């Protein structure tokens, strides 16, 4: 039999004489990589969008008209911009309850992207001025539709910003 008795609760516990080291909070450890990834995705998307929208800036312009490949490339770039912006702005709400306005904003980002895709590819879908046998043409109506879609995306991003949160950063 063992002769060990438990210590009474009033027994003081000795602590080492070492000063505590401040470590970053768990929230900062999770937020920082997500913000960096979202910025990287957004910048890649902006580069792809620039290639599709103005390939002449890079010396890659091979046609006087805007064709299907060029439209598809700038829409893929817009998709990356929307994804990166969504991840970054969603991360800013980390640890707090999102508002209805923010939820509406996140849905507007997706809706604006869908508007831009359908406007940009209207000829491919058979709803534009140049249907299938003709070469797809990115005309003023399609450009206006894409701009409206981008405006809806921008409005969605503005609604996702957490204006009412108080940041306790040092």
Secondary structure, 3 states (H helix, E strand, C coil): CCCCCCCCCCCCCCCCCCCCCCCCCHHHHHHHHHHHHHHHHHHHHHHHHHHHHCHHHHCCCCCCCCCHHHHHHHHHHHHHHHHHHHHHHHHCCCCCCCCHHHHHHHHHHHHHHHHHHHHHCHHHHCCCCCCCCCCCCCCHHHHHHHHHHHHHHHHHHHHHCCCCCCCCCC
